[in-house]
Amino acid sequence: MRNSFIYRVIDALREAGLESSNLILGIDFTKSNEWTGRYSFNRRSLHAIGSSPNPYEQAISIIGRTLSPFDEDNLIPCFGFGDATTHDQYVFSFYPDHRPCNGFEEALARYKEILPHLNLSGPTSFAPVIDAAVDIVEKSNFQYHVLVIIADGQVTRSPDTLPGRLSPQEQATINSIVAASEYPLSIILVGVGDGPWDAMKDFDDNIPQRAFDNFQFVNFTKIMSEHSDTAKKESAFALAALMEIPLQYRATLTLQYKEKYNSGHRRQPLPPPREVIEHDNAKKSVAHLASLEPAESGPSAEQACPICLTNPKDMAFGCGHLTCKDCGVSISSCPMCRQPITTRLRLYG
């Protein structure tokens, strides 16, 4: 960590009584990310990957660097929501086997890897990711966790929602926040992009009585625009996001935990979308091919295309099987497993 200001925030958290914390990440993949960077991110999608980090990458990095000294195993469960497979009902895990990321560096790398293969959608509800975090807390024998939700917009409220009434997504989110207050879980919503964020500022006031004040909203865009120095920007955001954590941590120490009877009814996280899994399979095929000993004269039976039996395998499909490029471009289904071919990856070397 090069930012000495971040060290000061870490020291302040320790002095305030924070002993240990486990990070959980929830990333918003709703369609609105494509236009809510109009003013704050030079008209680019908030998920745009380029030479400089996007707001999601920045927030993950700053929060990760600040909380990692308090995380004993450094394992971070990461979830996506709001894409075409989850909408406002589910979350998906970053990995098909639902394993956590090992540190925020891997979380960042995996975020960038899966991003090109996602279809952004909506609407926005934070209920599914909060429920997934509660499930993790319960399965960890009630260890203290911090759920950081990074999102570009407030909970969906349709135009036909009557004044003074809540939309289905708002009601579900509030219900989940209230239920989560029975667990040692702090919820931090990081708002990126142009907003608007007026409803989120008042969101706390609409939440009924809770076991402790477990929800906090932080306007990432506003904080990062108030300083010109990068180190000061990062420390100001880290402090704003985490300043209530020690107090919330102490509040959780007084909670009485008992077996929750509704835990079996929670919706379990989905695997990543099919396109992500196909990309992973193709990548594994490349790694497998690279591990094979090079043949001295022509491809071996294992390395030869299963169609022409002559050319080397140099094209991978989403199912994980391989053919040569000449045969691979002319077929619509895999010759090995008969699955439709939706992804082709040319192998070189």
C-alpha positions in Angstrom: 0.0 0.0 0.0 1.6 3.3 -1.1 -1.0 5.6 0.3 0.0 6.7 3.8 -3.4 8.3 4.3 -5.0 4.8 3.9 -2.7 3.6 6.7 -4.1 6.4 8.9 -7.7 5.2 8.2 -6.6 1.7 9.1 -5.1 2.9 12.4 -8.2 4.9 13.2 -10.4 1.8 12.7 -8.1 -0.2 15.0 -8.2 2.6 17.7 -12.0 2.7 17.4 -12.2 -0.9 18.3 -12.4 -2.9 15.1 -10.7 -6.2 15.6 -11.7 -8.3 12.7 -13.9 -8.1 9.6 -14.7 -10.2 6.5 -15.4 -8.5 3.3 -18.3 -9.4 0.9 -18.6 -7.7 -2.5 -21.8 -7.1 -4.6 -21.4 -5.5 -8.0 -24.3 -3.8 -10.0 -24.5 -5.0 -13.6 -27.7 -3.1 -14.5 -28.1 -1.5 -18.0 -28.1 2.0 -16.6 -24.3 1.7 -16.0 -23.9 2.4 -19.8 -25.2 6.0 -19.4 -24.8 7.1 -15.8 -21.2 8.0 -16.4 -22.2 10.8 -18.8 -21.0 13.6 -16.4 -18.8 11.8 -13.9 -16.9 9.4 -16.2 -16.5 11.3 -19.5 -19.6 9.8 -21.2 -18.2 6.3 -20.8 -19.9 3.2 -19.4 -19.1 3.0 -15.7 -17.9 -0.5 -16.4 -15.5 0.6 -19.2 -12.1 -1.1 -19.0 -9.2 1.0 -20.1 -5.8 2.4 -19.2 -7.2 4.0 -16.1 -9.5 2.3 -13.5 -13.2 2.8 -13.7 -15.2 3.7 -10.6 -16.0 0.1 -9.7 -12.3 -0.8 -9.9 -11.4 2.2 -7.8 -13.9 1.5 -5.1 -13.0 -2.3 -4.9 -9.3 -1.4 -4.6 -9.7 1.3 -1.9 -12.1 -0.7 0.3 -10.0 -3.9 -0.2 -6.7 -2.2 0.8 -8.3 -0.7 3.8 -10.1 -3.7 5.2 -7.6 -6.5 4.2 -5.5 -6.0 7.4 -8.7 -7.0 9.4 -9.5 -10.0 7.3 -7.8 -13.2 8.7 -8.3 -15.5 5.6 -8.4 -12.7 3.0 -11.2 -14.6 1.1 -13.8 -12.3 -0.5 -17.1 -13.8 -1.7 -18.1 -11.8 -4.8 -21.5 -11.5 -6.4 -23.0 -9.8 -9.4 -26.6 -8.7 -9.8 -28.9 -6.9 -12.2 -27.7 -8.7 -15.3 -29.9 -10.6 -17.8 -29.7 -13.8 -15.7 -30.4 -12.4 -12.2 -32.5 -9.2 -12.8 -33.9 -8.2 -9.3 -34.4 -11.8 -8.1 -31.0 -13.4 -7.8 -27.2 -12.9 -7.6 -24.5 -14.8 -9.4 -21.2 -15.9 -8.0 -18.0 -14.8 -9.8 -16.9 -18.5 -10.1 -19.0 -21.5 -11.2 -18.0 -23.4 -8.1 -19.1 -20.4 -5.9 -15.6 -20.1 -4.4 -14.5 -16.7 -3.0 -11.8 -14.6 -4.5 -8.4 -14.7 -2.8 -7.9 -11.0 -1.9 -9.1 -7.9 -3.6 -6.5 -8.2 -6.3 -8.2 -11.4 -7.5 -11.6 -9.8 -7.1 -10.5 -7.0 -9.5 -8.9 -9.4 -12.0 -12.0 -11.7 -12.0 -14.3 -8.6 -12.4 -12.4 -7.5 -15.5 -12.4 -11.1 -16.9 -16.1 -11.7 -16.6 -17.3 -8.2 -17.6 -17.1 -8.6 -21.4 -19.3 -11.7 -21.2 -22.2 -10.2 -19.3 -25.5 -8.8 -20.6 -26.5 -5.8 -18.5 -30.2 -5.6 -17.6 -32.2 -4.7 -14.5 -34.2 -3.7 -12.5 -32.3 -2.8 -9.4 -32.9 -4.4 -6.0 -30.3 -4.9 -3.3 -32.4 -7.6 -1.5 -30.8 -10.6 -3.3 -27.2 -9.6 -2.5 -28.1 -8.8 1.1 -29.8 -12.1 1.5 -26.7 -13.9 0.1 -24.5 -12.0 2.6 -26.7 -13.0 5.5 -26.4 -16.7 4.4 -22.6 -16.4 4.4 -22.6 -14.9 7.9 -24.9 -17.6 9.2 -22.7 -20.4 7.7 -19.6 -18.8 9.2 -21.0 -19.3 12.7 -21.9 -15.6 12.9 -18.5 -14.0 12.3 -18.7 -10.2 11.6 -18.8 -9.3 7.9 -19.0 -6.1 5.9 -21.1 -6.2 2.7 -20.0 -3.5 0.2 -22.5 -3.0 -2.6 -21.2 -0.9 -5.4 -24.1 0.4 -7.6 -24.8 3.1 -10.2 -28.4 3.9 -9.1 -30.9 3.7 -6.3 -33.4 0.9 -6.0 -35.9 0.8 -8.9 -39.0 2.9 -8.4 -41.4 2.8 -11.3 -43.4 5.9 -12.3 -46.7 4.3 -11.4 -45.6 3.8 -7.7 -47.9 6.1 -5.7 -46.5 8.8 -3.5 -45.8 7.5 0.0 -45.8 3.9 -1.3 -42.8 1.7 -1.9 -42.0 -0.2 -5.1 -41.7 -4.0 -4.9 -37.9 -3.6 -5.2 -37.8 -0.9 -2.4 -39.9 -3.0 -0.1 -37.8 -6.2 -0.7 -34.6 -4.2 -0.1 -35.9 -2.7 3.2 -37.2 -6.1 4.4 -33.8 -7.6 3.7 -32.0 -4.8 5.6 -34.2 -5.2 8.6 -33.7 -9.0 8.6 -30.0 -8.5 8.2 -29.8 -6.4 11.4 -30.2 -9.6 13.4 -26.8 -10.7 12.1 -23.3 -9.3 12.6 -23.3 -7.7 9.1 -22.7 -4.1 8.1 -24.0 -3.0 4.8 -22.3 -0.2 2.8 -23.8 1.1 -0.4 -21.3 2.9 -2.6 -22.9 5.1 -5.2 -20.9 5.5 -8.4 -21.8 7.6 -11.5 -24.1 10.5 -11.9 -26.9 9.4 -9.6 -29.5 10.7 -8.7 -29.0 9.7 -5.1 -31.6 11.8 -3.4 -33.7 8.8 -2.5 -30.8 6.9 -1.0 -29.9 9.7 1.3 -33.4 9.4 2.9 -33.5 5.6 2.6 -32.4 5.2 6.2 -35.3 7.2 7.4 -37.8 4.8 5.8 -36.3 1.6 7.3 -38.3 0.4 10.4 -36.8 -0.4 13.7 -33.7 -2.6 13.5 -31.5 -4.5 16.0 -28.8 -1.9 15.1 -28.1 0.7 12.4 -26.6 -1.6 9.8 -26.9 0.4 6.6 -24.9 3.3 5.2 -24.8 5.1 1.9 -21.7 6.7 0.5 -21.6 9.0 -2.5 -18.3 7.9 -4.2 -18.6 10.4 -7.1 -19.1 13.4 -4.8 -16.2 12.5 -2.5 -13.8 11.8 -5.3 -14.6 15.1 -7.0 -13.8 17.1 -3.8 -10.1 16.5 -3.8 -7.4 16.8 -6.6 -4.8 14.7 -4.8 -5.3 11.0 -5.5 -4.1 9.9 -2.0 -6.5 12.3 -0.3 -9.4 11.2 -2.5 -8.8 7.6 -1.6 -8.5 8.2 2.1 -11.5 10.5 2.2 -13.6 7.8 0.5 -12.3 5.0 2.8 -13.0 7.1 5.9 -16.5 8.0 4.7 -17.3 4.4 3.8 -15.9 2.8 6.9 -16.3 5.4 9.7 -19.4 3.8 11.2 -17.9 0.2 11.0 -16.3 0.2 14.5 -19.5 1.4 16.2 -21.6 -1.2 14.2 -19.0 -3.9 15.0 -19.4 -3.2 18.8 -23.2 -3.2 18.4 -23.1 -6.7 16.9 -21.3 -8.0 19.9 -24.5 -7.6 22.0 -26.7 -9.5 19.5 -28.2 -12.8 20.5 -27.9 -15.4 17.8 -30.2 -18.3 17.4 -31.0 -20.7 14.6 -33.0 -18.9 11.9 -35.8 -21.0 10.6 -36.1 -19.2 7.2 -32.5 -19.7 6.1 -33.4 -22.7 4.0 -35.9 -20.6 2.0 -33.3 -18.1 0.8 -32.5 -18.1 -2.9 -29.1 -19.5 -3.5 -26.6 -17.7 -5.7 -26.6 -18.7 -9.4 -23.4 -19.7 -11.2 -22.0 -17.1 -13.6 -23.9 -16.6 -16.9 -23.3 -19.3 -19.6 -21.1 -17.0 -21.7 -18.7 -16.6 -18.7 -18.5 -20.4 -18.1 -17.9 -21.0 -21.9 -15.0 -18.5 -21.7 -13.6 -20.3 -18.7 -13.8 -23.6 -20.5 -12.1 -22.3 -23.5 -9.3 -20.9 -21.3 -8.8 -24.3 -19.7 -8.5 -25.9 -23.1 -5.8 -23.4 -24.0 -3.9 -24.2 -20.8 -4.3 -28.0 -21.4 -3.0 -27.7 -24.9 0.0 -25.6 -23.7 0.9 -28.3 -21.2 1.2 -31.0 -23.9 4.6 -31.9 -25.2 5.2 -30.6 -28.7 5.3 -33.3 -31.4 8.5 -33.5 -33.5 6.7 -34.4 -36.7 3.1 -33.5 -37.0 0.4 -33.6 -34.3 -0.1 -36.8 -32.2 -3.4 -38.5 -32.1 -4.3 -36.5 -28.9 -3.3 -33.2 -30.5 -4.9 -33.9 -34.0 -8.2 -32.4 -35.0 -11.0 -35.0 -34.4 -12.6 -34.1 -37.8 -9.8 -34.1 -40.3 -7.3 -36.1 -38.1 -4.5 -34.1 -39.7 -4.2 -30.6 -38.6 -3.4 -29.7 -35.0 -6.1 -28.6 -32.6 -5.9 -24.8 -32.6 -9.5 -23.7 -32.0 -11.4 -24.1 -28.7 -15.2 -24.0 -28.2 -17.2 -22.9 -25.1 -17.8 -26.5 -24.2 -14.1 -27.0 -23.8 -13.5 -29.3 -26.8 -11.1 -28.5 -29.7 -10.7 -28.8 -33.4 -8.4 -27.2 -36.0 -9.4 -23.7 -37.2 -10.2 -24.9 -40.7 -12.8 -27.4 -39.5 -14.0 -25.3 -36.5 -15.2 -22.4 -38.6 -17.5 -24.6 -40.7 -19.4 -26.4 -38.1 -22.3 -25.3 -35.9 -22.2 -27.9 -33.2 -19.3 -29.6 -31.3 -18.3 -32.9 -32.9 -17.6 -34.4 -29.5 -20.5 -33.4 -27.3 -23.0 -32.0 -30.0 -23.6 -28.8 -28.0 -24.3 -25.7 -30.2 -21.1 -23.7 -30.7 -21.6 -20.1 -29.4 -17.9 -19.3 -28.6 -14.8 -19.9 -30.7 -11.3 -19.1 -29.4 -8.3 -19.2 -31.8 -5.2 -20.7 -30.2 -1.7 -19.6 -31.2 1.7 -20.9 -30.5 
